[in-house]
């Protein structure tokens, strides 16, 4: 038992473990909503328009929102890349991915808060349910994605080779 405790202690004190841990948590935080809404009905754009005129052209709004969000995220990456490239001679692809993944999770939550429906990404269907439930899920996803991004910046240097 003492040997096991020592192995676990060494493992959890390894910085690279925490870098990969938060990288994986970024994926989970961004894509977990499919499991949280399991069993909830999803609606197409036409079905939502029948529910309320507020959802008119919701797919177009979602696509424009995501394009704007992607541009905003890439601008943040470009601004921070100046400082990061000085530390690492080759700008690593993992850095971009590790920013885009939590950013996707944040964008899904922000869209849900703004428009009152939760988008389901590529299939362009939306979950429309109780507003308080939807709001709680969106805020939780935004918070977990932000925590994941911050922790990845703290521990991710070990993944990218910055010492």
C-alpha positions in Angstrom: 0.0 0.0 0.0 2.9 2.3 0.8 4.4 1.6 -2.6 1.1 2.5 -4.3 0.8 5.8 -2.4 4.3 6.7 -3.5 3.6 5.9 -7.2 0.4 8.0 -7.1 2.2 10.8 -5.4 4.9 10.8 -8.1 2.2 10.6 -10.8 0.2 13.5 -9.5 3.3 15.7 -9.0 4.3 15.2 -12.6 3.6 18.5 -14.4 3.0 16.8 -17.8 0.2 14.8 -16.3 -1.6 18.0 -15.4 -1.0 19.4 -18.8 -2.6 16.4 -20.5 -5.3 16.3 -17.8 -6.5 19.8 -18.5 -6.2 19.3 -22.3 -8.6 16.4 -22.0 -10.9 18.3 -19.6 -11.1 21.0 -22.3 -12.6 18.4 -24.7 -15.0 17.1 -22.1 -16.1 20.7 -21.0 -16.7 21.6 -24.6 -18.6 18.5 -25.8 -20.4 17.2 -22.6 -23.7 18.9 -23.3 -24.8 16.1 -25.6 -24.8 13.8 -22.5 -26.5 16.4 -20.3 -29.4 16.9 -22.8 -29.7 13.2 -23.4 -33.4 12.4 -23.9 -34.4 16.1 -24.4 -36.2 16.7 -27.7 -34.3 18.6 -30.4 -36.0 20.8 -32.9 -35.2 21.9 -36.5 -35.4 25.5 -37.5 -38.9 25.1 -39.0 -40.2 23.5 -35.8 -38.8 26.3 -33.7 -40.4 28.9 -35.9 -43.7 27.3 -35.2 -43.0 27.6 -31.4 -42.1 31.3 -31.5 -41.3 33.9 -34.1 -38.2 34.8 -32.1 -36.5 31.7 -33.6 -36.9 32.9 -37.2 -33.7 32.1 -39.2 -32.1 30.6 -36.0 -29.7 28.5 -38.1 -28.4 31.5 -40.0 -28.0 33.4 -36.7 -26.0 30.4 -35.3 -23.7 30.2 -38.3 -23.0 33.9 -38.3 -22.5 33.8 -34.5 -20.0 30.9 -34.9 -18.1 32.7 -37.7 -17.8 35.8 -35.6 -16.7 33.8 -32.6 -14.1 31.9 -34.6 -12.7 35.2 -35.9 -12.6 36.6 -32.3 -10.8 33.5 -31.0 -8.3 33.6 -33.8 -7.5 37.2 -33.1 -6.9 36.3 -29.5 -4.5 33.6 -30.6 -2.7 35.9 -33.0 -2.3 38.6 -30.2 -0.9 36.1 -27.7 1.2 34.3 -30.3 3.7 37.2 -30.4 4.8 36.5 -26.9 4.5 32.7 -27.2 6.6 32.4 -30.3 9.5 34.1 -28.4 9.4 31.2 -26.0 9.1 28.4 -28.5 10.8 28.5 -31.9 8.0 26.7 -33.7 4.4 27.7 -33.0 2.8 24.4 -32.0 -0.5 23.2 -33.3 -1.6 22.0 -29.9 -1.7 25.6 -28.7 -4.3 26.5 -31.3 -6.3 23.4 -30.6 -6.2 23.9 -26.8 -7.6 27.4 -27.3 -10.2 26.5 -29.9 -11.7 23.6 -27.9 -12.7 25.6 -24.7 -13.7 28.5 -27.0 -16.2 26.2 -28.7 -17.7 25.3 -25.4 -17.9 28.9 -24.3 -19.6 29.8 -27.6 -22.2 27.2 -27.3 -23.1 28.4 -23.8 -23.1 32.1 -24.9 -25.4 31.3 -27.9 -27.8 29.5 -25.6 -27.9 32.4 -23.2 -28.5 34.9 -26.0 -31.1 33.1 -28.0 -32.8 30.7 -25.6 -32.0 27.5 -27.5 -29.0 25.2 -27.2 -27.3 24.5 -30.5 -26.2 21.0 -31.4 -23.3 21.9 -33.6 -23.0 20.4 -37.1 -26.5 18.9 -37.3 -28.1 22.4 -36.9 -30.8 21.2 -34.5 -31.5 23.0 -31.3 -32.7 22.0 -27.8 -35.5 24.1 -26.5 -36.5 23.3 -22.9 -37.1 25.0 -19.6 -35.3 28.4 -19.6 -33.9 28.0 -16.1 -32.5 24.5 -16.9 -31.1 25.8 -20.2 -29.5 28.8 -18.4 -28.0 26.6 -15.7 -26.5 24.2 -18.3 -25.1 27.1 -20.4 -23.5 28.9 -17.4 -22.0 25.6 -16.2 -20.5 24.9 -19.6 -19.1 28.4 -19.9 -17.5 28.1 -16.4 -16.0 24.7 -17.0 -14.6 25.8 -20.4 -13.0 28.9 -18.9 -11.5 26.9 -16.0 -10.2 24.3 -18.5 -8.6 27.0 -20.7 -7.0 28.8 -17.7 -5.6 25.6 -16.3 -4.4 24.5 -19.7 -2.4 27.7 -20.0 -0.9 27.1 -16.5 0.0 23.4 -17.0 0.0 23.2 -20.8 3.6 24.6 -21.0 4.7 21.1 -20.1 2.9 19.6 -23.1 4.2 22.2 -25.6 7.8 22.1 -24.3 8.0 25.5 -22.8 10.2 25.4 -19.6 
